[in-house]
């Protein structure tokens, strides 16, 4: 797990002691609460993986990078967001501006933001999930960020197209060659990306559990 150095965003705490520790723990609890609102389907992801790895792509390599920054002073959130924008190509100025407008307000407990990006050569793509949690006294913010990375080569049998009625991966469009992919919806792909990010958080010990759909049914 990569920890974004607090010095990079001027988020060093000016005070210390039990009150600050309690505030940080409260923010951590809010983050877990926020991520628990995301419900995912495990069977849907397994079917998606089979279709993508064996039927859409000849080459497939995936990884998930997880970052955490704790106790960011509310007054330092704007430079912190600017730091994220500089660090990740998928975080656009529009996303940064939207987050600034939300996070400098007083009326929020947690916020979630997703982003997607590809390099334009159909060989790699990125999905990011940002989660912000604020301490009850509204003085500090914790942020955790998962970036799910895929490097791939599209199978020669797959016909990339811009025609209507194609399935979207959120980043590329293609004419599906399998029965499953023909029926796959954008929700299926979103479910796939979200579970990968949540697994990244879980594997790093940032959350204790993942909110699976009841009886492992598909997410609508």
Sine and cosine of phi, psi and omega as CSV:
sin_phi,cos_phi,sin_psi,cos_psi,sin_omega,cos_omega
0.00,0.00,0.76,-0.65,0.02,-1.00
-1.00,-0.03,0.75,-0.66,0.06,-1.00
-0.97,-0.23,0.84,-0.54,0.04,-1.00
-0.94,0.34,0.87,-0.48,-0.05,-1.00
-0.85,0.53,0.74,-0.67,-0.03,-1.00
-0.91,0.42,-0.47,0.88,-0.01,-1.00
-0.90,0.43,-0.44,0.90,-0.04,-1.00
-0.92,0.38,-0.42,0.91,-0.08,-1.00
-0.85,-0.53,0.23,0.97,0.02,-1.00
0.82,0.57,0.71,0.70,-0.04,-1.00
-0.95,-0.31,0.39,0.92,0.01,-1.00
-0.92,0.39,0.65,-0.76,-0.01,-1.00
-0.98,0.21,0.67,-0.74,-0.03,-1.00
-1.00,-0.01,-0.25,0.97,0.01,-1.00
-0.79,-0.62,0.26,-0.97,0.02,-1.00
-0.59,-0.81,0.17,-0.99,0.03,-1.00
0.82,-0.57,-0.08,-1.00,-0.10,-1.00
-0.90,0.43,-0.56,0.83,-0.01,-1.00
-0.89,0.46,-0.69,0.72,0.00,-1.00
-0.91,0.41,-0.65,0.76,0.03,-1.00
-0.88,0.47,-0.67,0.74,0.02,-1.00
-0.90,0.44,-0.65,0.76,0.01,-1.00
-0.89,0.46,-0.67,0.74,0.00,-1.00
-0.90,0.44,-0.69,0.73,0.02,-1.00
-0.88,0.48,-0.62,0.79,0.02,-1.00
-0.90,0.43,-0.66,0.75,0.03,-1.00
-0.90,0.43,-0.63,0.78,0.05,-1.00
-0.88,0.48,-0.66,0.75,0.03,-1.00
-0.89,0.45,-0.60,0.80,0.03,-1.00
-0.91,0.41,-0.64,0.77,0.03,-1.00
-0.87,0.49,-0.70,0.71,0.01,-1.00
-0.89,0.45,-0.64,0.77,0.05,-1.00
-0.88,0.48,-0.67,0.74,-0.01,-1.00
-0.89,0.46,-0.74,0.68,-0.06,-1.00
-0.94,0.34,-0.40,0.92,0.05,-1.00
-0.95,0.31,-0.25,0.97,0.04,-1.00
-0.97,0.23,-0.23,0.97,0.01,-1.00
-1.00,0.02,0.91,-0.41,-0.01,-1.00
-0.98,-0.22,0.72,-0.70,-0.07,-1.00
-0.74,-0.67,0.31,-0.95,0.00,-1.00
-0.92,-0.39,0.87,-0.50,0.03,-1.00
-0.94,0.35,-0.72,0.69,0.02,-1.00
-0.86,0.50,-0.59,0.81,0.02,-1.00
-0.89,0.46,-0.62,0.78,0.01,-1.00
-0.93,0.36,-0.65,0.76,0.01,-1.00
-0.88,0.47,-0.66,0.75,0.04,-1.00
-0.92,0.38,-0.62,0.78,0.01,-1.00
-0.90,0.43,-0.68,0.73,0.01,-1.00
-0.87,0.49,-0.69,0.73,-0.01,-1.00
-0.89,0.47,-0.69,0.73,-0.02,-1.00
-0.92,0.39,-0.69,0.73,-0.05,-1.00
-0.94,0.34,-0.74,0.67,-0.11,-0.99
-0.94,0.34,-0.61,0.79,-0.14,-0.99
-0.97,-0.23,-0.33,0.94,-0.16,-0.99
-0.85,-0.53,-0.26,0.97,-0.01,-1.00
-0.90,-0.43,-0.62,0.78,-0.10,-0.99
-0.88,-0.48,0.64,-0.77,0.11,-0.99
-0.99,0.11,-0.61,0.79,0.02,-1.00
-0.90,-0.43,0.65,-0.76,-0.04,-1.00
-0.49,-0.87,0.89,-0.46,0.10,-1.00
-0.69,-0.73,0.76,-0.65,-0.06,-1.00
-0.77,-0.64,0.45,-0.89,0.05,-1.00
-0.39,-0.92,0.36,-0.93,0.02,-1.00
-0.75,-0.67,0.83,-0.55,0.04,-1.00
-0.98,-0.22,0.76,-0.64,-0.04,-1.00
-0.86,-0.50,0.73,-0.69,0.00,-1.00
-0.79,-0.61,0.50,-0.87,0.06,-1.00
-0.64,-0.77,0.69,-0.72,0.14,-0.99
-0.78,-0.63,0.81,-0.59,-0.08,-1.00
-0.94,-0.34,0.47,-0.88,0.16,-0.99
0.82,0.57,0.76,0.65,0.10,-1.00
-0.98,0.20,0.85,-0.52,0.06,-1.00
-0.85,0.52,0.64,-0.77,0.04,-1.00
-0.79,0.61,-0.59,0.81,-0.03,-1.00
-0.94,0.35,-0.26,0.96,-0.04,-1.00
-0.97,-0.26,0.17,0.99,-0.10,-0.99
-0.93,0.37,-0.56,0.83,-0.01,-1.00
-0.91,0.41,-0.75,0.66,0.08,-1.00
-0.89,0.45,-0.50,0.86,0.05,-1.00
-0.91,0.42,-0.70,0.72,0.02,-1.00
-0.90,0.43,-0.61,0.79,0.06,-1.00
-0.89,0.45,-0.61,0.80,0.05,-1.00
-0.89,0.46,-0.68,0.73,0.03,-1.00
-0.88,0.47,-0.67,0.74,-0.01,-1.00
-0.88,0.48,-0.65,0.76,0.02,-1.00
-0.93,0.37,-0.46,0.89,-0.12,-0.99
-1.00,0.03,-0.41,0.91,-0.10,-0.99
-0.75,-0.66,0.85,-0.52,-0.05,-1.00
-0.88,0.47,-0.48,0.88,-0.04,-1.00
-0.97,0.24,-0.26,0.97,0.03,-1.00
-1.00,0.01,0.98,-0.19,-0.10,-0.99
-0.99,0.11,0.25,-0.97,0.09,-1.00
-0.84,0.54,-0.56,0.83,0.03,-1.00
-0.90,0.44,-0.68,0.73,0.03,-1.00
-0.90,0.44,-0.70,0.72,0.01,-1.00
-0.87,0.50,-0.70,0.72,-0.01,-1.00
-0.90,0.43,-0.66,0.75,0.01,-1.00
-0.89,0.45,-0.68,0.73,0.03,-1.00
-0.90,0.43,-0.65,0.76,0.02,-1.00
-0.86,0.51,-0.70,0.71,-0.03,-1.00
-0.89,0.46,-0.59,0.81,-0.01,-1.00
-0.98,0.22,-0.74,0.67,-0.18,-0.98
-0.97,0.25,-0.34,0.94,0.05,-1.00
-1.00,0.06,-0.12,0.99,0.05,-1.00
-0.98,0.22,0.20,-0.98,-0.05,-1.00
-0.99,-0.14,-0.12,0.99,-0.17,-0.98
-0.95,-0.32,0.87,0.49,0.11,-0.99
-0.45,-0.89,0.45,-0.89,0.04,-1.00
-0.93,-0.37,-0.68,0.73,0.08,-1.00
-0.53,-0.85,0.38,-0.93,0.02,-1.00
-0.62,-0.78,0.61,-0.80,0.06,-1.00
-0.85,-0.53,0.62,-0.79,0.03,-1.00
-0.60,-0.80,0.73,-0.69,0.06,-1.00
-0.93,-0.36,0.49,-0.87,0.12,-0.99
-0.56,-0.83,0.42,-0.91,0.01,-1.00
-0.70,-0.71,0.51,-0.86,-0.03,-1.00
-0.40,-0.92,0.62,-0.78,0.20,-0.98
-0.74,-0.68,0.27,-0.96,-0.11,-0.99
-1.00,0.09,0.01,1.00,0.06,-1.00
1.00,0.09,-0.02,1.00,0.01,-1.00
-0.90,-0.43,0.25,0.97,0.04,-1.00
0.83,0.56,0.55,0.83,0.01,-1.00
-0.86,-0.51,-0.21,0.98,0.03,-1.00
-0.32,-0.95,0.44,-0.90,0.07,-1.00
-0.47,-0.88,0.30,-0.95,-0.07,-1.00
-0.72,-0.69,0.62,-0.79,0.14,-0.99
-0.81,-0.59,0.76,-0.65,0.00,-1.00
-0.86,-0.51,0.63,-0.78,0.10,-1.00
-0.80,-0.59,0.90,-0.43,0.02,-1.00
-0.97,-0.23,0.71,-0.70,0.07,-1.00
-0.77,-0.64,0.77,-0.64,0.02,-1.00
-0.88,-0.48,0.71,-0.70,0.09,-1.00
-0.77,-0.64,0.67,-0.74,-0.06,-1.00
-0.91,-0.40,0.62,-0.78,0.01,-1.00
-0.92,0.40,0.43,-0.90,-0.04,-1.00
-0.84,0.54,-0.50,0.87,0.00,-1.00
-0.99,0.13,-0.01,1.00,0.07,-1.00
0.90,0.44,0.36,0.93,-0.02,-1.00
-0.99,-0.11,-0.46,0.89,-0.10,-0.99
-0.76,-0.65,0.47,-0.88,-0.01,-1.00
-0.77,-0.64,0.71,-0.71,0.17,-0.98
-0.97,-0.25,0.57,-0.82,0.02,-1.00
-0.72,-0.70,0.74,-0.67,0.19,-0.98
-0.83,-0.56,0.54,-0.84,-0.18,-0.98
-0.59,-0.81,0.84,-0.55,0.08,-1.00
-0.93,-0.36,0.73,-0.69,0.07,-1.00
-0.86,-0.51,0.94,-0.34,0.03,-1.00
-1.00,-0.02,0.82,-0.58,-0.12,-0.99
-0.89,-0.45,0.71,-0.70,0.08,-1.00
-0.80,-0.59,0.77,-0.64,0.18,-0.98
-0.91,-0.42,0.78,-0.63,-0.17,-0.99
-0.48,-0.87,0.21,-0.98,0.15,-0.99
-0.75,-0.66,0.84,-0.55,-0.04,-1.00
-0.95,0.32,0.72,-0.69,-0.01,-1.00
-0.88,0.48,0.58,-0.81,-0.05,-1.00
-0.90,0.44,-0.41,0.91,-0.01,-1.00
-0.97,0.24,-0.23,0.97,-0.01,-1.00
-1.00,0.08,0.80,-0.60,-0.05,-1.00
-0.99,-0.11,0.98,-0.19,0.07,-1.00
-0.92,0.38,0.69,-0.73,-0.08,-1.00
-0.47,-0.88,0.31,-0.95,0.10,-1.00
-0.94,-0.35,0.16,0.99,-0.04,-1.00
-0.94,0.35,0.24,-0.97,0.06,-1.00
-0.94,0.33,0.22,-0.97,0.07,-1.00
0.91,0.41,0.45,0.89,0.10,-0.99
-1.00,-0.10,0.40,-0.92,0.08,-1.00
-1.00,0.09,0.64,-0.77,-0.01,-1.00
-0.95,-0.30,0.64,-0.77,0.12,-0.99
-1.00,-0.10,0.17,0.99,-0.06,-1.00
1.00,0.05,-0.33,0.95,-0.07,-1.00
-0.74,-0.67,-0.55,0.84,0.01,-1.00
-0.74,-0.67,0.36,-0.93,0.06,-1.00
-0.87,-0.49,0.60,-0.80,0.01,-1.00
-0.47,-0.88,0.40,-0.92,0.12,-0.99
-0.99,0.10,0.90,-0.44,-0.08,-1.00
-0.93,0.37,0.56,-0.83,-0.01,-1.00
-0.94,-0.35,0.03,1.00,-0.04,-1.00
-0.80,-0.60,0.37,-0.93,-0.01,-1.00
-0.88,0.47,-0.67,0.74,-0.01,-1.00
-0.90,0.44,-0.73,0.69,-0.06,-1.00
-0.92,0.40,-0.47,0.88,0.03,-1.00
-0.90,0.44,-0.53,0.85,-0.05,-1.00
-0.99,-0.15,-0.06,1.00,-0.04,-1.00
-0.93,0.37,0.68,-0.73,0.00,-1.00
-0.95,-0.31,0.13,-0.99,0.07,-1.00
-0.87,0.49,-0.55,0.84,0.03,-1.00
-0.88,0.47,-0.57,0.82,0.03,-1.00
-0.88,0.47,-0.69,0.72,-0.01,-1.00
-0.94,0.35,-0.65,0.76,0.04,-1.00
-0.88,0.47,-0.66,0.75,0.04,-1.00
-0.86,0.51,-0.68,0.73,0.01,-1.00
-0.86,0.51,-0.79,0.62,-0.04,-1.00
-0.90,0.43,-0.69,0.73,-0.06,-1.00
-0.90,0.44,-0.66,0.75,0.01,-1.00
-0.90,0.43,-0.63,0.78,0.03,-1.00
-0.87,0.50,-0.67,0.74,0.02,-1.00
-0.92,0.39,-0.69,0.72,0.00,-1.00
-0.90,0.43,-0.60,0.80,0.07,-1.00
-0.89,0.45,-0.59,0.81,0.07,-1.00
-0.88,0.48,-0.71,0.70,0.05,-1.00
-0.89,0.46,-0.68,0.74,-0.03,-1.00
-0.91,0.42,-0.70,0.72,-0.03,-1.00
-0.90,0.43,-0.42,0.91,0.03,-1.00
-1.00,-0.06,0.07,1.00,0.06,-1.00
0.98,0.21,0.28,0.96,-0.02,-1.00
-1.00,0.10,-0.36,0.93,0.13,-0.99
-0.72,-0.69,0.46,-0.89,-0.03,-1.00
-1.00,-0.01,-0.33,0.94,-0.06,-1.00
-0.39,-0.92,0.25,-0.97,0.06,-1.00
-0.90,-0.44,0.69,-0.73,-0.04,-1.00
-0.99,0.12,1.00,-0.02,0.05,-1.00
-0.99,0.14,0.50,-0.86,0.05,-1.00
-0.87,0.49,0.54,-0.84,-0.03,-1.00
-0.80,0.59,0.72,-0.70,0.01,-1.00
0.84,0.54,0.40,0.92,0.00,-1.00
0.84,0.54,0.54,0.84,0.05,-1.00
-0.97,0.24,0.19,-0.98,0.00,-1.00
-0.96,0.28,0.50,-0.87,0.09,-1.00
-1.00,0.08,0.77,-0.64,-0.02,-1.00
-0.96,0.29,0.00,0.00,0.00,0.00
